[in-house]
Amino acid sequence: MNPSTLLKTSILATIVAAICCFTPALVILLGAVGLATWTGYLDMILIPALVLFIGLTIYAFMQHDKALKS
């Protein structure tokens, strides 16, 4: 995969995960579609997803930086 594309995608995924973690956007969305009972399990999924995407962003940045130096 192109390092530039990987970096852009991982940054976007990190931003989306952060928005869902730190704002009630996902809670409001789930409540609107009738899946409010799932809100109790969001922390078990969103926090690890955020950590994973931050790690992926760091990896993508290192790959992008290495590609620029070559």
C-alpha positions as CSV (number, residue, x, y, z in Angstrom):
1,M,0.0,0.0,0.0
2,N,1.2,3.5,-0.7
3,P,2.5,5.1,2.5
4,S,0.7,8.4,1.7
5,T,-2.6,6.6,1.3
6,L,-2.0,4.6,4.5
7,L,-1.2,7.8,6.4
8,K,-4.3,9.6,5.2
9,T,-6.6,6.6,5.9
10,S,-5.2,6.0,9.4
11,I,-5.5,9.7,10.3
12,L,-9.1,9.7,9.2
13,A,-9.9,6.5,11.1
14,T,-8.2,8.0,14.3
15,I,-10.3,11.1,14.0
16,V,-13.5,9.2,13.6
17,A,-12.7,6.9,16.5
18,A,-11.8,9.9,18.7
19,I,-15.1,11.6,17.8
20,C,-17.1,8.5,18.8
21,C,-15.1,8.1,22.0
22,F,-15.2,11.6,23.3
23,T,-18.6,12.9,22.1
24,P,-22.1,11.4,22.4
25,A,-22.4,11.2,18.6
26,L,-22.5,7.4,18.6
27,V,-24.9,7.3,21.6
28,I,-27.3,9.6,19.8
29,L,-27.1,7.7,16.6
30,L,-27.7,4.3,18.3
31,G,-30.6,5.8,20.2
32,A,-32.2,7.2,17.1
33,V,-32.2,3.9,15.3
34,G,-33.4,2.0,18.4
35,L,-30.2,0.3,19.4
36,A,-29.7,2.2,22.7
37,T,-29.0,-1.0,24.6
38,W,-25.6,-1.3,22.8
39,T,-24.4,1.9,24.4
40,G,-23.2,0.1,27.5
41,Y,-20.7,-1.9,25.4
42,L,-19.2,1.0,23.5
43,D,-16.3,1.5,25.9
44,M,-15.1,-2.0,25.4
45,I,-14.9,-1.5,21.6
46,L,-14.1,2.2,21.1
47,I,-11.1,2.6,23.5
48,P,-9.2,-0.3,22.0
49,A,-10.1,0.8,18.5
50,L,-8.8,4.3,19.2
51,V,-5.5,2.8,20.6
52,L,-5.2,0.6,17.5
53,F,-5.8,3.5,15.1
54,I,-3.3,5.7,16.9
55,G,-0.7,2.9,16.6
56,L,-1.5,2.5,12.9
57,T,-1.1,6.3,12.4
58,I,2.3,6.2,14.1
59,Y,3.3,3.3,11.9
60,A,2.0,5.0,8.8
61,F,3.9,8.2,9.6
62,M,7.1,6.3,10.0
63,Q,6.6,4.5,6.7
64,H,5.7,7.8,5.0
65,D,8.8,9.5,6.5
66,K,11.0,6.6,5.3
67,A,9.6,6.8,1.8
68,L,10.3,10.5,1.6
69,K,13.9,10.0,2.7
70,S,14.5,7.3,0.0
